[in-house]
Amino acid sequence: MSDQTMPIVPPLGELGPVIKALTALTVAFPMLPGDSLTVGRVLPPTGGAVFGIGVDLHTTFADFETWREALGIDPADVEHRLLETVQTMRAYPVFAGVQIELTAYTPRFPEAE
């Protein structure tokens, strides 16, 4: 569904396949870190908003790696960005036919220990 035809507020029924995919993720990978999960619009790099799962990890890049390995994401498909105060890693896997937007955030300059 393109962002031009996507309803402003989707009826719950349209999110059913996404919710089922999220449930399947919890069954297949119960130990994955679940810092922040959302069901709704995601913006894959191919363009156009789609209904999917947003995963935001505000912990460490190690948690991102756990997801990357579990979902079989090729390291070449991971986008790393250095911003002013944070750095991010992002990937867009598909699980059970549903788009996932997987993002990890860490400080750009980790505190010295």
Beta strands, then each sheet from edge to edge (+ up, - down):
strand 1: 36-42
strand 2: 50-57
strand 3: 79-82
strand 4: 86-91
strand 5: 94-95
strand 6: 98-107
sheet 1: 1+ 2- 6- 4+ 3-
sheet 2: 1+ 2- 6- 5+
end
